[in-house]
Amino acid sequence: MPLLKVENLKTYYRVRGSWFSPAKYLRAVDDVSFELEAGETLGLVGESGCGKSTLGRTIIKLEKQSGGRVSIGGKDITDLTGTELRKARSGFQMIFQDPYGSLNPRMTVFSALDEVLSIHSKLAAPARAKRIVELLEMVGLSAEQMHRYPHQFSGGQRQRVGIARALAVGPGLIVADEPVSALDVSVQAQIINLLIEIQKKTNVAFLFIAHDLAVVEHISRRIMVMYLGKIVESGLSQEVTGNTRHPYTKALLSAVPVIDPVTRRSRIILPGDVPSPMNPPSGCPFHPRCPLAREKCRNEAPQLLPVKDGDAHLSACFFHDEVIKMG
């Protein structure tokens, strides 16, 4: 049984119309389904505004879903509210993108971690203090730093505190929402390697959200590619990056810097801008920018289906065999 099961999840935002036009809906997440196993890292990649952060926040109930179901650890959490939701939160946590804004500047590290433990565990004060020391050491910080305030840490150290907070109550699932995008490149590598080590020790599962396909490829066993609220390709990391079967993924890969001239890819420049999720195009959502688009793409929406029968590599493209020839 998968740790996380997402079925036909939708997150729509109602946008008020004028006196003479009806209200419209912004389709941030549009009919997304996938599974995540315990101890696995699933990467979610796409351009800014594609809906990937909204998907992560909807899964852990920080945004209200418009349809679909979410199950974590075999328990359906879709309709949980209030006390029941608060109890369930010990099973799933989030690492936020901004290490500066996600910590209360008036609380010391000790207070921030102790607050989480006091709400979600039954540990007495001495046991909570011991657990805080263990958490700080797990993320590469020392016990001497626990009484400092956020402004006394660097960006990378603050993100380590955010990771410690997410780990505090031993969740089975952590949604990491672009946890390294605000950090220097050298610090990014440290945080990525830290997450890999933590997973080996705790068997926690990560939904790792990023716009950088190179970062996602490094940490993830599987990758999902998102465009305009929909998953357009998914599969094992080496399949998605080495045997790409969707033109959008191919364009994203072409933008990844490659040092080796033998493996260097020619850049694929996509025309136009990403369409508005309030007025998505008919048929395939990618067809206005796709170099392979044909009449069928304009009229029919492709389903996310196996590239080959029984294959775990999925693509939402009618002409996925032709993607290999691109670039």
Phi and psi in degrees as GROMACS dihedral restraints (atoms count N, CA, C in turn):
[ dihedral_restraints ]
;  ai    aj    ak    al  type     phi  dphi    fc
    3     4     5     6     1   -67.7    20    10
    4     5     6     7     1   152.0    20    10
    6     7     8     9     1   -68.4    20    10
    7     8     9    10     1   -44.9    20    10
    9    10    11    12     1  -121.1    20    10
   10    11    12    13     1   129.6    20    10
   12    13    14    15     1  -129.4    20    10
   13    14    15    16     1   118.7    20    10
   15    16    17    18     1  -113.4    20    10
   16    17    18    19     1   125.5    20    10
   18    19    20    21     1  -125.1    20    10
   19    20    21    22     1   115.5    20    10
   21    22    23    24     1    49.6    20    10
   22    23    24    25     1    43.5    20    10
   24    25    26    27     1   -72.7    20    10
   25    26    27    28     1   134.2    20    10
   27    28    29    30     1  -132.1    20    10
   28    29    30    31     1   139.2    20    10
   30    31    32    33     1  -133.6    20    10
   31    32    33    34     1   105.5    20    10
   33    34    35    36     1  -112.2    20    10
   34    35    36    37     1   142.2    20    10
   36    37    38    39     1  -114.3    20    10
   37    38    39    40     1   127.1    20    10
   39    40    41    42     1   -78.1    20    10
   40    41    42    43     1   126.4    20    10
   42    43    44    45     1  -111.1    20    10
   43    44    45    46     1   120.9    20    10
   45    46    47    48     1   -65.9    20    10
   46    47    48    49     1   137.0    20    10
   48    49    50    51     1   -88.8    20    10
   49    50    51    52     1  -177.8    20    10
   51    52    53    54     1   -88.2    20    10
   52    53    54    55     1  -172.6    20    10
   54    55    56    57     1   -60.0    20    10
   55    56    57    58     1   -33.4    20    10
   57    58    59    60     1  -108.8    20    10
   58    59    60    61     1     3.7    20    10
   60    61    62    63     1  -130.9    20    10
   61    62    63    64     1   143.0    20    10
   63    64    65    66     1   -71.9    20    10
   64    65    66    67     1   165.2    20    10
   66    67    68    69     1   -66.2    20    10
   67    68    69    70     1   148.9    20    10
   69    70    71    72     1  -116.1    20    10
   70    71    72    73     1   167.1    20    10
   72    73    74    75     1  -124.1    20    10
   73    74    75    76     1   130.2    20    10
   75    76    77    78     1   -88.4    20    10
   76    77    78    79     1   118.3    20    10
   78    79    80    81     1   -91.8    20    10
   79    80    81    82     1    84.1    20    10
   81    82    83    84     1   -70.5    20    10
   82    83    84    85     1   -42.8    20    10
   84    85    86    87     1  -128.8    20    10
   85    86    87    88     1   123.9    20    10
   87    88    89    90     1  -127.8    20    10
   88    89    90    91     1    91.0    20    10
   90    91    92    93     1    64.8    20    10
   91    92    93    94     1    62.8    20    10
   93    94    95    96     1  -104.7    20    10
   94    95    96    97     1   133.1    20    10
   96    97    98    99     1  -134.8    20    10
   97    98    99   100     1   136.7    20    10
   99   100   101   102     1  -169.7    20    10
  100   101   102   103     1   170.9    20    10
  102   103   104   105     1  -130.7    20    10
  103   104   105   106     1   154.2    20    10
  105   106   107   108     1  -137.3    20    10
  106   107   108   109     1   127.3    20    10
  108   109   110   111     1   -85.0    20    10
  109   110   111   112     1   157.8    20    10
  111   112   113   114     1   -60.9    20    10
  112   113   114   115     1   137.4    20    10
  114   115   116   117     1    75.2    20    10
  115   116   117   118     1     8.4    20    10
  117   118   119   120     1  -104.4    20    10
  118   119   120   121     1   152.0    20    10
  120   121   122   123     1  -111.6    20    10
  121   122   123   124     1   121.0    20    10
  123   124   125   126     1  -110.5    20    10
  124   125   126   127     1   119.5    20    10
  126   127   128   129     1   -87.9    20    10
  127   128   129   130     1   140.5    20    10
  129   130   131   132     1  -124.3    20    10
  130   131   132   133     1   117.7    20    10
  132   133   134   135     1  -128.7    20    10
  133   134   135   136     1   151.6    20    10
  135   136   137   138     1   169.5    20    10
  136   137   138   139     1   169.1    20    10
  138   139   140   141     1   -66.6    20    10
  139   140   141   142     1   161.5    20    10
  141   142   143   144     1   -59.1    20    10
  142   143   144   145     1   134.3    20    10
  144   145   146   147     1    89.3    20    10
  145   146   147   148     1     3.7    20    10
  147   148   149   150     1   -80.4    20    10
  148   149   150   151     1   -12.8    20    10
  150   151   152   153     1   107.6    20    10
  151   152   153   154     1     4.7    20    10
  153   154   155   156     1   -68.0    20    10
  154   155   156   157     1   -41.1    20    10
  156   157   158   159     1   -67.8    20    10
  157   158   159   160     1   -38.0    20    10
  159   160   161   162     1   -62.9    20    10
  160   161   162   163     1   -38.5    20    10
  162   163   164   165     1   -60.7    20    10
  163   164   165   166     1   -47.4    20    10
  165   166   167   168     1   -61.7    20    10
  166   167   168   169     1   -42.9    20    10
  168   169   170   171     1   -70.2    20    10
  169   170   171   172     1   -32.2    20    10
  171   172   173   174     1   -69.5    20    10
  172   173   174   175     1   -38.6    20    10
  174   175   176   177     1   -59.4    20    10
  175   176   177   178     1   -40.8    20    10
  177   178   179   180     1   -98.0    20    10
  178   179   180   181     1    18.9    20    10
  180   181   182   183     1    68.7    20    10
  181   182   183   184     1    28.2    20    10
  183   184   185   186     1   -90.9    20    10
  184   185   186   187     1   -14.9    20    10
  186   187   188   189     1  -127.6    20    10
  187   188   189   190     1   150.5    20    10
  189   190   191   192     1   -87.9    20    10
  190   191   192   193     1   126.7    20    10
  192   193   194   195     1   -76.8    20    10
  193   194   195   196     1   151.4    20    10
  195   196   197   198     1   -97.1    20    10
  196   197   198   199     1   -13.0    20    10
  198   199   200   201     1  -177.7    20    10
  199   200   201   202     1   165.4    20    10
  201   202   203   204     1    93.6    20    10
  202   203   204   205     1   179.7    20    10
  204   205   206   207     1  -132.7    20    10
  205   206   207   208     1   150.3    20    10
  207   208   209   210     1  -132.3    20    10
  208   209   210   211     1   126.6    20    10
  210   211   212   213     1  -122.8    20    10
  211   212   213   214     1   134.4    20    10
  213   214   215   216     1  -127.0    20    10
  214   215   216   217     1   124.5    20    10
  216   217   218   219     1    62.3    20    10
  217   218   219   220     1    31.4    20    10
  219   220   221   222     1    82.3    20    10
  220   221   222   223     1    -0.7    20    10
  222   223   224   225     1  -109.6    20    10
  223   224   225   226     1   127.7    20    10
  225   226   227   228     1   -74.5    20    10
  226   227   228   229     1   116.7    20    10
  228   229   230   231     1  -105.1    20    10
  229   230   231   232     1     5.8    20    10
  231   232   233   234     1   -54.0    20    10
  232   233   234   235     1   -44.6    20    10
  234   235   236   237     1  -104.0    20    10
  235   236   237   238     1    10.8    20    10
  237   238   239   240     1   -70.5    20    10
  238   239   240   241     1   140.3    20    10
  240   241   242   243     1  -143.8    20    10
  241   242   243   244     1   168.1    20    10
  243   244   245   246     1    55.2    20    10
  244   245   246   247     1  -131.6    20    10
  246   247   248   249     1   -62.1    20    10
  247   248   249   250     1   -39.5    20    10
  249   250   251   252     1   -63.3    20    10
  250   251   252   253     1   -41.7    20    10
  252   253   254   255     1   -66.7    20    10
  253   254   255   256     1   -40.7    20    10
  255   256   257   258     1   -61.9    20    10
  256   257   258   259     1   -39.7    20    10
  258   259   260   261     1   -66.1    20    10
  259   260   261   262     1   -39.0    20    10
  261   262   263   264     1   -71.1    20    10
  262   263   264   265     1   -22.4    20    10
  264   265   266   267     1   -64.1    20    10
  265   266   267   268     1   -18.2    20    10
  267   268   269   270     1   -65.9    20    10
  268   269   270   271     1   -16.7    20    10
  270   271   272   273     1   -90.3    20    10
  271   272   273   274     1   -13.1    20    10
  273   274   275   276     1  -148.5    20    10
  274   275   276   277     1   135.3    20    10
  276   277   278   279     1  -137.1    20    10
  277   278   279   280     1   177.9    20    10
  279   280   281   282     1  -137.9    20    10
  280   281   282   283     1   140.5    20    10
  282   283   284   285     1  -103.9    20    10
  283   284   285   286     1   122.0    20    10
  285   286   287   288     1   -88.7    20    10
  286   287   288   289     1   159.1    20    10
  288   289   290   291     1   -65.9    20    10
  289   290   291   292     1   -42.3    20    10
  291   292   293   294     1   -96.7    20    10
  292   293   294   295     1   104.7    20    10
  294   295   296   297     1   -71.0    20    10
  295   296   297   298     1   -11.8    20    10
  297   298   299   300     1   -87.0    20    10
  298   299   300   301     1   -39.3    20    10
  300   301   302   303     1   -92.4    20    10
  301   302   303   304     1   -12.4    20    10
  303   304   305   306     1   -88.1    20    10
  304   305   306   307     1    -6.4    20    10
  306   307   308   309     1  -112.4    20    10
  307   308   309   310     1   139.6    20    10
  309   310   311   312     1   -71.9    20    10
  310   311   312   313     1   117.2    20    10
  312   313   314   315     1   -65.5    20    10
  313   314   315   316     1   -15.0    20    10
  315   316   317   318     1   -94.0    20    10
  316   317   318   319     1    -1.7    20    10
  318   319   320   321     1  -112.5    20    10
  319   320   321   322     1   137.4    20    10
  321   322   323   324     1   -71.1    20    10
  322   323   324   325     1   166.1    20    10
  324   325   326   327     1   -58.7    20    10
  325   326   327   328     1   -42.1    20    10
  327   328   329   330     1   -59.0    20    10
  328   329   330   331     1   -46.7    20    10
  330   331   332   333     1   -63.8    20    10
  331   332   333   334     1   -40.1    20    10
  333   334   335   336     1   -64.6    20    10
  334   335   336   337     1   -43.0    20    10
  336   337   338   339     1   -74.4    20    10
  337   338   339   340     1   -37.1    20    10
  339   340   341   342     1   -65.4    20    10
  340   341   342   343     1   -34.3    20    10
  342   343   344   345     1   -61.8    20    10
  343   344   345   346     1   -44.5    20    10
  345   346   347   348     1   -62.2    20    10
  346   347   348   349     1   -46.7    20    10
  348   349   350   351     1   -66.5    20    10
  349   350   351   352     1   -36.5    20    10
  351   352   353   354     1   -69.5    20    10
  352   353   354   355     1   -29.5    20    10
  354   355   356   357     1   -81.8    20    10
  355   356   357   358     1   -41.6    20    10
  357   358   359   360     1  -106.6    20    10
  358   359   360   361     1     3.6    20    10
  360   361   362   363     1  -137.8    20    10
  361   362   363   364     1   167.8    20    10
  363   364   365   366     1  -105.4    20    10
  364   365   366   367     1    19.4    20    10
  366   367   368   369     1   -69.5    20    10
  367   368   369   370     1   141.3    20    10
  369   370   371   372     1   -75.2    20    10
  370   371   372   373     1   167.1    20    10
  372   373   374   375     1   -54.4    20    10
  373   374   375   376     1   -46.7    20    10
  375   376   377   378     1   -62.2    20    10
  376   377   378   379     1   -39.2    20    10
  378   379   380   381     1   -68.0    20    10
  379   380   381   382     1   -35.6    20    10
  381   382   383   384     1   -66.6    20    10
  382   383   384   385     1   -40.5    20    10
  384   385   386   387     1   -62.2    20    10
  385   386   387   388     1   -40.8    20    10
  387   388   389   390     1   -64.4    20    10
  388   389   390   391     1   -41.6    20    10
  390   391   392   393     1   -64.4    20    10
  391   392   393   394     1   -37.5    20    10
  393   394   395   396     1   -63.6    20    10
  394   395   396   397     1   -41.5    20    10
  396   397   398   399     1   -61.4    20    10
  397   398   399   400     1   -42.6    20    10
  399   400   401   402     1   -62.5    20    10
  400   401   402   403     1   -41.8    20    10
  402   403   404   405     1   -65.2    20    10
  403   404   405   406     1   -43.8    20    10
  405   406   407   408     1   -63.8    20    10
  406   407   408   409     1   -41.4    20    10
  408   409   410   411     1   -66.7    20    10
  409   410   411   412     1   -33.4    20    10
  411   412   413   414     1   -64.0    20    10
  412   413   414   415     1   -33.8    20    10
  414   415   416   417     1   -99.2    20    10
  415   416   417   418     1    10.6    20    10
  417   418   419   420     1    87.2    20    10
  418   419   420   421     1    20.2    20    10
  420   421   422   423     1  -112.7    20    10
  421   422   423   424     1   164.2    20    10
  423   424   425   426     1  -106.0    20    10
  424   425   426   427     1   159.7    20    10
  426   427   428   429     1   -62.5    20    10
  427   428   429   430     1   -28.3    20    10
  429   430   431   432     1   -65.6    20    10
  430   431   432   433     1   -18.0    20    10
  432   433   434   435     1   -91.4    20    10
  433   434   435   436     1    -1.6    20    10
  435   436   437   438     1   -68.6    20    10
  436   437   438   439     1   -22.0    20    10
  438   439   440   441     1   -99.6    20    10
  439   440   441   442     1    14.3    20    10
  441   442   443   444     1   -87.3    20    10
  442   443   444   445     1   160.2    20    10
  444   445   446   447     1   -96.1    20    10
  445   446   447   448     1   159.9    20    10
  447   448   449   450     1   -53.1    20    10
  448   449   450   451     1   -36.5    20    10
  450   451   452   453     1   -68.1    20    10
  451   452   453   454     1   -11.2    20    10
  453   454   455   456     1   -91.0    20    10
  454   455   456   457     1     4.8    20    10
  456   457   458   459     1  -114.7    20    10
  457   458   459   460     1   156.5    20    10
  459   460   461   462     1   -77.5    20    10
  460   461   462   463     1   171.7    20    10
  462   463   464   465     1   -60.5    20    10
  463   464   465   466     1   -42.6    20    10
  465   466   467   468     1   -65.2    20    10
  466   467   468   469     1   -38.1    20    10
  468   469   470   471     1   -67.9    20    10
  469   470   471   472     1   -38.2    20    10
  471   472   473   474     1   -64.1    20    10
  472   473   474   475     1   -38.9    20    10
  474   475   476   477     1   -67.2    20    10
  475   476   477   478     1   -32.8    20    10
  477   478   479   480     1   -63.5    20    10
  478   479   480   481     1   -37.6    20    10
  480   481   482   483     1   -64.7    20    10
  481   482   483   484     1   -40.6    20    10
  483   484   485   486     1   -62.1    20    10
  484   485   486   487     1   -38.0    20    10
  486   487   488   489     1   -66.9    20    10
  487   488   489   490     1   -42.2    20    10
  489   490   491   492     1   -60.9    20    10
  490   491   492   493     1   -40.9    20    10
  492   493   494   495     1   -63.4    20    10
  493   494   495   496     1   -40.8    20    10
  495   496   497   498     1   -66.4    20    10
  496   497   498   499     1   -31.5    20    10
  498   499   500   501     1   -85.0    20    10
  499   500   501   502     1   -10.4    20    10
  501   502   503   504     1   -52.0    20    10
  502   503   504   505     1   -43.0    20    10
  504   505   506   507     1  -104.3    20    10
  505   506   507   508     1    19.6    20    10
  507   508   509   510     1    63.6    20    10
  508   509   510   511     1    53.0    20    10
  510   511   512   513     1   -71.3    20    10
  511   512   513   514     1   154.9    20    10
  513   514   515   516     1   -84.5    20    10
  514   515   516   517     1   -24.0    20    10
  516   517   518   519     1  -130.5    20    10
  517   518   519   520     1   133.4    20    10
  519   520   521   522     1  -126.7    20    10
  520   521   522   523     1   126.3    20    10
  522   523   524   525     1   -91.7    20    10
  523   524   525   526     1   115.1    20    10
  525   526   527   528     1  -101.8    20    10
  526   527   528   529     1   103.5    20    10
  528   529   530   531     1   -90.9    20    10
  529   530   531   532     1    94.8    20    10
  531   532   533   534     1    46.0    20    10
  532   533   534   535     1    56.6    20    10
  534   535   536   537     1   -71.0    20    10
  535   536   537   538     1   -11.1    20    10
  537   538   539   540     1  -119.0    20    10
  538   539   540   541     1    -0.6    20    10
  540   541   542   543     1   -67.3    20    10
  541   542   543   544     1   -24.9    20    10
  543   544   545   546     1   -93.2    20    10
  544   545   546   547     1     5.8    20    10
  546   547   548   549     1  -109.2    20    10
  547   548   549   550     1   158.9    20    10
  549   550   551   552     1   -62.9    20    10
  550   551   552   553     1   155.7    20    10
  552   553   554   555     1   -59.1    20    10
  553   554   555   556     1   -42.3    20    10
  555   556   557   558     1   -64.4    20    10
  556   557   558   559     1   -36.2    20    10
  558   559   560   561     1   -74.0    20    10
  559   560   561   562     1   -33.1    20    10
  561   562   563   564     1   -55.3    20    10
  562   563   564   565     1   -45.8    20    10
  564   565   566   567     1   -62.1    20    10
  565   566   567   568     1   -38.8    20    10
  567   568   569   570     1   -63.2    20    10
  568   569   570   571     1   -43.8    20    10
  570   571   572   573     1   -68.2    20    10
  571   572   573   574     1   -41.3    20    10
  573   574   575   576     1   -60.5    20    10
  574   575   576   577     1   -46.9    20    10
  576   577   578   579     1   -64.8    20    10
  577   578   579   580     1   -34.2    20    10
  579   580   581   582     1   -63.6    20    10
  580   581   582   583     1   -44.0    20    10
  582   583   584   585     1   -62.7    20    10
  583   584   585   586     1   -38.1    20    10
  585   586   587   588     1   -63.9    20    10
  586   587   588   589     1   -43.2    20    10
  588   589   590   591     1   -66.2    20    10
  589   590   591   592     1   -40.1    20    10
  591   592   593   594     1   -62.7    20    10
  592   593   594   595     1   -40.4    20    10
  594   595   596   597     1   -63.4    20    10
  595   596   597   598     1   -38.4    20    10
  597   598   599   600     1   -64.0    20    10
  598   599   600   601     1   -35.0    20    10
  600   601   602   603     1   -80.9    20    10
  601   602   603   604     1   -36.5    20    10
  603   604   605   606     1  -110.1    20    10
  604   605   606   607     1   -15.3    20    10
  606   607   608   609     1    64.0    20    10
  607   608   609   610     1    25.8    20    10
  609   610   611   612     1   -73.3    20    10
  610   611   612   613     1   146.9    20    10
  612   613   614   615     1   -96.9    20    10
  613   614   615   616     1   140.8    20    10
  615   616   617   618     1  -117.1    20    10
  616   617   618   619     1   133.0    20    10
  618   619   620   621     1   -99.1    20    10
  619   620   621   622     1   104.2    20    10
  621   622   623   624     1  -100.2    20    10
  622   623   624   625     1   111.9    20    10
  624   625   626   627     1  -100.6    20    10
  625   626   627   628     1   131.8    20    10
  627   628   629   630     1  -160.7    20    10
  628   629   630   631     1   161.8    20    10
  630   631   632   633     1  -100.8    20    10
  631   632   633   634     1    -8.9    20    10
  633   634   635   636     1   -96.4    20    10
  634   635   636   637     1   107.7    20    10
  636   637   638   639     1   -65.3    20    10
  637   638   639   640     1   -29.9    20    10
  639   640   641   642     1   -65.9    20    10
  640   641   642   643     1   -40.8    20    10
  642   643   644   645     1   -66.5    20    10
  643   644   645   646     1   -44.8    20    10
  645   646   647   648     1   -62.5    20    10
  646   647   648   649     1   -41.3    20    10
  648   649   650   651     1   -61.6    20    10
  649   650   651   652     1   -35.5    20    10
  651   652   653   654     1   -68.8    20    10
  652   653   654   655     1   -37.4    20    10
  654   655   656   657     1  -101.5    20    10
  655   656   657   658     1   -18.0    20    10
  657   658   659   660     1  -101.1    20    10
  658   659   660   661     1   142.2    20    10
  660   661   662   663     1   -78.8    20    10
  661   662   663   664     1   -40.8    20    10
  663   664   665   666     1  -125.2    20    10
  664   665   666   667     1   157.4    20    10
  666   667   668   669     1  -131.1    20    10
  667   668   669   670     1   138.4    20    10
  669   670   671   672     1  -116.6    20    10
  670   671   672   673     1   136.7    20    10
  672   673   674   675     1  -109.2    20    10
  673   674   675   676     1   128.1    20    10
  675   676   677   678     1  -115.0    20    10
  676   677   678   679     1   139.0    20    10
  678   679   680   681     1  -144.1    20    10
  679   680   681   682     1   123.8    20    10
  681   682   683   684     1    51.9    20    10
  682   683   684   685     1    45.3    20    10
  684   685   686   687     1    84.8    20    10
  685   686   687   688     1    -1.8    20    10
  687   688   689   690     1  -122.8    20    10
  688   689   690   691     1   150.9    20    10
  690   691   692   693     1   -82.7    20    10
  691   692   693   694     1   123.2    20    10
  693   694   695   696     1  -106.1    20    10
  694   695   696   697     1   -18.0    20    10
  696   697   698   699     1  -157.5    20    10
  697   698   699   700     1   144.2    20    10
  699   700   701   702     1  -154.6    20    10
  700   701   702   703     1   155.0    20    10
  702   703   704   705     1   160.4    20    10
  703   704   705   706     1  -175.3    20    10
  705   706   707   708     1   -59.3    20    10
  706   707   708   709     1   146.0    20    10
  708   709   710   711     1   -53.0    20    10
  709   710   711   712     1   -45.8    20    10
  711   712   713   714     1   -68.5    20    10
  712   713   714   715     1   -25.9    20    10
  714   715   716   717     1   -75.9    20    10
  715   716   717   718     1   -44.6    20    10
  717   718   719   720     1   -66.4    20    10
  718   719   720   721     1   -38.5    20    10
  720   721   722   723     1   -89.9    20    10
  721   722   723   724     1   -27.5    20    10
  723   724   725   726     1  -102.0    20    10
  724   725   726   727     1   -16.8    20    10
  726   727   728   729     1  -137.4    20    10
  727   728   729   730     1    50.3    20    10
  729   730   731   732     1   -57.3    20    10
  730   731   732   733     1   136.0    20    10
  732   733   734   735     1  -127.2    20    10
  733   734   735   736     1    17.5    20    10
  735   736   737   738     1  -135.3    20    10
  736   737   738   739     1   135.1    20    10
  738   739   740   741     1   -61.7    20    10
  739   740   741   742     1   -29.5    20    10
  741   742   743   744     1   -68.3    20    10
  742   743   744   745     1   -43.6    20    10
  744   745   746   747     1   -61.5    20    10
  745   746   747   748     1   -40.2    20    10
  747   748   749   750     1   -60.2    20    10
  748   749   750   751     1   -40.3    20    10
  750   751   752   753     1   -67.7    20    10
  751   752   753   754     1   -40.3    20    10
  753   754   755   756     1   -62.9    20    10
  754   755   756   757     1   -42.8    20    10
  756   757   758   759     1   -63.7    20    10
  757   758   759   760     1   -35.3    20    10
  759   760   761   762     1   -66.8    20    10
  760   761   762   763     1   -19.0    20    10
  762   763   764   765     1   -88.6    20    10
  763   764   765   766     1    -7.4    20    10
  765   766   767   768     1   -78.2    20    10
  766   767   768   769     1   122.9    20    10
  768   769   770   771     1   -62.4    20    10
  769   770   771   772     1   135.6    20    10
  771   772   773   774     1  -127.5    20    10
  772   773   774   775     1   125.5    20    10
  774   775   776   777     1   -77.7    20    10
  775   776   777   778     1   -42.6    20    10
  777   778   779   780     1   -68.0    20    10
  778   779   780   781     1   118.0    20    10
  780   781   782   783     1   -64.4    20    10
  781   782   783   784     1   -22.5    20    10
  783   784   785   786     1   -69.6    20    10
  784   785   786   787     1   -38.1    20    10
  786   787   788   789     1   -98.6    20    10
  787   788   789   790     1     4.2    20    10
  789   790   791   792     1   -63.9    20    10
  790   791   792   793     1   136.5    20    10
  792   793   794   795     1  -102.7    20    10
  793   794   795   796     1   148.7    20    10
  795   796   797   798     1   -77.3    20    10
  796   797   798   799     1   140.6    20    10
  798   799   800   801     1   -74.0    20    10
  799   800   801   802     1   133.4    20    10
  801   802   803   804     1  -104.3    20    10
  802   803   804   805     1   112.8    20    10
  804   805   806   807     1   -94.7    20    10
  805   806   807   808     1   118.3    20    10
  807   808   809   810     1   -83.3    20    10
  808   809   810   811     1   132.1    20    10
  810   811   812   813     1   -75.1    20    10
  811   812   813   814     1   153.4    20    10
  813   814   815   816     1    70.9    20    10
  814   815   816   817     1  -170.5    20    10
  816   817   818   819     1  -114.4    20    10
  817   818   819   820     1   166.2    20    10
  819   820   821   822     1   -64.1    20    10
  820   821   822   823     1   128.9    20    10
  822   823   824   825     1   -61.0    20    10
  823   824   825   826     1   159.5    20    10
  825   826   827   828     1   -71.9    20    10
  826   827   828   829     1   132.8    20    10
  828   829   830   831     1   -68.1    20    10
  829   830   831   832     1    -8.2    20    10
  831   832   833   834     1   -83.1    20    10
  832   833   834   835     1   -21.6    20    10
  834   835   836   837     1  -140.0    20    10
  835   836   837   838     1    64.7    20    10
  837   838   839   840     1   -65.5    20    10
  838   839   840   841     1   150.8    20    10
  840   841   842   843     1   -68.1    20    10
  841   842   843   844     1   157.0    20    10
  843   844   845   846     1   -71.3    20    10
  844   845   846   847     1   161.9    20    10
  846   847   848   849     1    67.4    20    10
  847   848   849   850     1  -138.6    20    10
  849   850   851   852     1   -70.2    20    10
  850   851   852   853     1   128.2    20    10
  852   853   854   855     1   -63.7    20    10
  853   854   855   856     1   -18.8    20    10
  855   856   857   858     1   -95.0    20    10
  856   857   858   859     1    -6.1    20    10
  858   859   860   861     1   -62.0    20    10
  859   860   861   862     1   -31.9    20    10
  861   862   863   864     1   -63.6    20    10
  862   863   864   865     1   -19.2    20    10
  864   865   866   867     1  -115.4    20    10
  865   866   867   868     1    -0.2    20    10
  867   868   869   870     1   -88.5    20    10
  868   869   870   871     1   127.9    20    10
  870   871   872   873     1   -71.0    20    10
  871   872   873   874     1   -13.7    20    10
  873   874   875   876     1  -100.2    20    10
  874   875   876   877     1     0.5    20    10
  876   877   878   879     1   -62.1    20    10
  877   878   879   880     1   139.7    20    10
  879   880   881   882     1  -132.9    20    10
  880   881   882   883     1  -178.6    20    10
  882   883   884   885     1   -57.9    20    10
  883   884   885   886     1   -38.6    20    10
  885   886   887   888     1   -59.9    20    10
  886   887   888   889     1   -37.8    20    10
  888   889   890   891     1   -66.1    20    10
  889   890   891   892     1   -30.1    20    10
  891   892   893   894     1   -77.7    20    10
  892   893   894   895     1   -22.0    20    10
  894   895   896   897     1  -108.5    20    10
  895   896   897   898     1   -24.5    20    10
  897   898   899   900     1  -123.6    20    10
  898   899   900   901     1   142.0    20    10
  900   901   902   903     1   -93.0    20    10
  901   902   903   904     1   117.7    20    10
  903   904   905   906     1   -69.8    20    10
  904   905   906   907     1   145.4    20    10
  906   907   908   909     1   -90.6    20    10
  907   908   909   910     1   155.3    20    10
  909   910   911   912     1   -79.7    20    10
  910   911   912   913     1   101.5    20    10
  912   913   914   915     1  -129.0    20    10
  913   914   915   916     1   158.9    20    10
  915   916   917   918     1   -59.0    20    10
  916   917   918   919     1   140.0    20    10
  918   919   920   921     1   -62.4    20    10
  919   920   921   922     1   -40.2    20    10
  921   922   923   924     1  -127.8    20    10
  922   923   924   925     1   156.3    20    10
  924   925   926   927     1   -54.7    20    10
  925   926   927   928     1   126.7    20    10
  927   928   929   930     1    78.1    20    10
  928   929   930   931     1     3.3    20    10
  930   931   932   933     1   -80.2    20    10
  931   932   933   934     1   146.2    20    10
  933   934   935   936     1   -86.0    20    10
  934   935   936   937     1    -7.0    20    10
  936   937   938   939     1   -87.3    20    10
  937   938   939   940     1   115.7    20    10
  939   940   941   942     1  -111.3    20    10
  940   941   942   943     1   145.9    20    10
  942   943   944   945     1  -144.2    20    10
  943   944   945   946     1   139.4    20    10
  945   946   947   948     1  -103.1    20    10
  946   947   948   949     1    65.7    20    10
  948   949   950   951     1  -146.2    20    10
  949   950   951   952     1   132.2    20    10
  951   952   953   954     1   -68.9    20    10
  952   953   954   955     1   -26.8    20    10
  954   955   956   957     1  -120.4    20    10
  955   956   957   958     1    44.7    20    10
  957   958   959   960     1   -63.3    20    10
  958   959   960   961     1   -25.0    20    10
  960   961   962   963     1   -68.4    20    10
  961   962   963   964     1   -25.1    20    10
  963   964   965   966     1   -83.4    20    10
  964   965   966   967     1   -14.0    20    10
  966   967   968   969     1   -63.2    20    10
  967   968   969   970     1   -32.7    20    10
  969   970   971   972     1   -59.1    20    10
  970   971   972   973     1   -31.3    20    10
  972   973   974   975     1   -81.9    20    10
  973   974   975   976     1    -9.9    20    10
  975   976   977   978     1   -70.9    20    10
  976   977   978   979     1   149.6    20    10
